[in-house]
């Protein structure tokens, strides 16, 4: 199967384009910027022809197309995502485009994989043809004027006799009687504005209304839950602690909840630190190295998991914090932070 990737729109943040399969348009795509990618040192790959195979991604945790033999690059894939922060040289796919954005990525990815399964795949990346703009140089007035306009137009009608000057009007005399004070006619600020106390009360009332509207309209988390179990394990000779966090996550609203990013935060009396959740494929390895982490642990929560409206799940994530075990026990709090797609406010579960 021949896959053509036509790059269409390039901005300082991303390159968006189209996926075509054997001459038929399949979906849209997004790649990192050529010069200023979200992750420095990871721009889009060079235009050219590459072989593509379907392999398991250790980082993503699912099978997706891998682009082979990219000069100076490895692990270049087509996968699920939405924005420039989701790609390190890879491409994410969607059924629609926004500004530096593709939408309905999982739907587009599933449809793409259904057609690529079992195929011998060759992909060609096409850069857009450069558009050469040649503005006309400015010319002097003498270069652009018509030669006809440089000559006097011959007279076609006789010159009329000069018009005698009109008699000058005498200056008007001021009318007798009382004069009008313009300030009295139109008023002044002192006379027309309400008292300062009333103005201040009105401004204060307006600010209260704005504050109430902000509280009502501000974005709210799209889920809720609780952090149910915290199991730490000391990492020898590293002054670090690995922790298994088991939690309950509930999706109360109507919209489907797509997991984009998972991390944890730790607050101690001295500092606050953050740690990304480890890949689900590494759980067995950590359980072998730190058997205590398995106490109460459940199925891992991974990026791209989705919760249906009203669904409740119990999951586990594993993280590492740069503090020793004694400092972890003296913590102020530990939290799991789950960031969904296309939502500004993450779900934070604290204990």
N, C-alpha and C positions, 0 to 999 in steps of 0.2 A: 504494500500500500504506500502511495506517495502522499505525504503531508506537506502542504505549503503554508508557511507562516508569513503573512504579509504585514509588515510593520506600517502602520498608517499615521498615527499621531504621536509626536515626540515632545515631551515637556522636560522641565528641569528635574522632575520627580520620577517619571515613568515613560514607557513606550507601550502604547496600546495598538492592537491590530486584530487580525482575523485568522482563524484556523480553517484551512480547506483540505478535505479528504478526497483524493482522486477527482479533483476538479469541482467538488461540491462544498459550499460553505457549511461548516459545522458549528462554530461558536466564536466567541471573542476571546482575546487573551491580553495579559498584562505582563510586562517585564520591567526590570529595574532600569533606571536612567543610564544613558551611555556615559555621561561625564560626572554627574552628581548623584550617584545612587544613595538610597537610604542607609545602606551599610557600606561605608567606604571600602574600596578595593573589590567590590562585588558588582560590577556593571553587567549589562546585558552581554550575551556572547556574540562573537563575530558572525556576520551573515555568511552563509555557506551551506553545504550539504553534509548531513550526519546520519549515522545509523542509530536507530532507537530500539530499545528492548524494554520489556515489562519486567521490573524487578521489585523486590521488597525494599522499602526505605527504612533503615534502622531509626532514623530521626522522626519520620512521620508516622511510622507504625502501620503502613498499608502499602499494597502493591500499586505502583504508578510507573509511567513511562520514564526511562532514563536515557538521556542524550549522550552517546559515546564519543570518545576521541575528540573532545573539545580542546583546542590548544590551550595549555596552561590551566585547565579547569577540570574539576571532577564533581560528581554528584549533581549534575544539572538535570532537573526533572520537570515534568508537567504535573501539577498537583492542584489541590484545593486551596483557595485563598482569595483575598479581595483587593489588597492595597500594596503599595511599594514596601511596606514593612514586612510583608509575608514572603519576599523573594530575595534570594542571594544569587542572582544570575539565572534563576529558574523562570518558568512561566506559570502563571495561574490562569485558569479558564473561567468563563462565565457566559450566561445567556444574554446579558445586556451590559452596556457600558455607562459609566459615569465619569466625572472628572477625576483622573488618576484612580480609577476604580472599575472592577468588574463585579457583577451581581449574579446571584443564584449559582455560585461556584460549584457546590456539590451536585446540583442537578446537571450542569454542563459536564462535569467530570465523569459522572456515571454514564452519561450518554456517549461520551468520547471513548471510555474504556470498553463499552459494549461493542464498538466498531473496531477497536484496535486489537482485541483479544484474538490470539492465534495468528496474527498477521506478521509478515516480514515488512518492517516499517523503515522507510527512508524519509527524512525530514529535510526540507530546504527553507532556510530563513532568508527572506527578501527584504533588503532595506528600501525605503522609498526613494524614487528618483529625485535628485536635487532640483529645485526650482530656481532658475537663474533670473533674478530681477535686474533689469538694466534701466534705471530711471534716466529720462532724457536730461542732458546737462542744460543748465540755465544759459540762455542766450541774451546778448545785449539787445536793447530796444531796437537798434538800427538793423539787427539781423532778422527780426521777425516782422517788422512793419512792411506793409505792402508798398511797392514803388508808386502805385497810383496815389497813395495818401501823402507822399512826399511832395507832390506838385499841387499847386493851387487849383481848386476846382473853378472852371470858368463861370463868370456871372451869367445867369439865365434870366434874371429879372432886374429891372432898373432899380437903382438905389433910391429908396424913398427919401423925401426931403427931411431935414432934421426937425425933430419935434421941439416946439418952444418949451422952455422950462416952465414947470408948474409953479404957480404963486405959492410962496412960503406961508404957511399958516401961523398965525400969531399964537404964542404960548398961552394955554388956558390959564385963567385966573382962578385962584382958590375960591370956592364957594363960601359965602358968608354963613355963619352959624356955628354950632358946636362941632368939635372934631371927635372922631371915633378912636378909642384906644384899642389897638389890635389884640393886646393881651386880654382885655375885657371881653372882646368878641369871641375869641377862640379858647379862652381859658388857659390855665397854667397847671403844672403838675401838682402844685400845692392845693389848688382848688378842686381838681378833677379826680385825683387818686383817692382810694379809700384809706382810712387810717392804717398806719404801719402794723398795728397789732392784728388787724383783720387779715392783712396780707400774709403775715407769718403763720397765723393759724391755718389759712388755706394751703400754704406750702407744706406745713407739717402733715395735714390730712392727706395731701397728695402722695407724700413719701410713704405714709402708712399703707395706702392702697397699693402702691407699687411693690412694697415689701411683701404684702400678703399675696399678691399675684405671682411674685417670684417663687414664694414657698409652695404655692399650689401647682405652678407650671414647671418647676425645675425637674430635670430628669430623675427618675427613680430606678433602683435596681430591678432587673427583670426576673429575679428569683430570690429565694430566702432559704433558711436552713439553720444547721447547727454544727459546730465542731465537736464530735462525740468522743474521740479517743486520740491521745497524744503519746506516742511511744518513741523515746530518744535512745540513741546508741552512740557511745563515745568512739571517735575515729582516732586510733592510737597515734601518738607522736605528731599530731597535726593541729592540736588545739581547736578542733572542730567537732561538731555533733551532727549526726545524720538522724533524721526524724521521719517517722511514718505518721501521717495525719489522716484520720478516718472521719468522714463527715456525712451529713445528710443534706441533700440539695433538692429543693422543691421548686417547680415551675408553676406559679399561680396564675399567670396571665394567659391571654389567648394565643399570643405569638409563639412559634417554635423557638427554643433556646439553642443556638449553635455555640459550642465551646470554641473559643479562639486561642486563649492563652491561660496558663495556670501557673501561679507562683505563690510563695508564702512569705510572710513578713514576721520578724521577731523584734520585740521591743524589750530592751533591758534598761537598767538604771543609767547605763553609760552611753548606749547608742541604739540605733535602729538599723537592721539589715534585712536584705531581701534575697530570695533564692528561687530560681526556676525549678519547676518540677522535673524529675528525671523521666526519661522515656519509659513507657510501659514495658518495652522488651527487656529492660534491664532489671525488672523487679526480682526475678529469680536469682540473679547474680548478687543483688544486695541482700536478699534473704539468706543466701549461703554465707556471705561475709559477716552479716549482722543478724543472727537468728532471732534476737529479741524483737526486731522490727515486724516480724510476722504475727506477733500477738495482736489479735483483733483486726488484722488487715483484711481488706476486701478487694474486689475487682478494681483496677485502676481507672481513674478518669483521665481521658486523653483528649488533645485537641481534635476537633471535628466531631466529637460526640454531640448528640442532640437530644433534647428533652421535649416531649410533646406537652401541650398545655395540660396542667394539673398533674403531671407525672412527678413522682418522688423517687430518687435513687440514693443509695448509700455507696460511697466510693472511697478510695484511698489514694493519696499522693505521697511521694517520698522526696524530701528536700535535704539540703545540708546548710548549716549556719556556721559562720566563722567564730564560734565561741566554744569554750570547753563545756563539759557536761555540768559542772557545778554552776557556771554562769547561766546555763540554760534553765536549770531548776529554779534559779532566782529571778527568772524573767518577769516582766510586767504583763506581757501578753504574747500570744502567737496566733497568726491568722492565715487562713487559706483565702486567696484572692482569685476569683474566676472571672475572666473578661470574655463576654460574648462578642460575636460579630455584630457590626453596625449598631452598637450601643455604647454610649459614653460612660455609663456608670457600671462598674463591676459589682459582682456579688461578693461580699466580704463576710467570712464566717470566723469569729474570734472566740478565743478561750483564754 
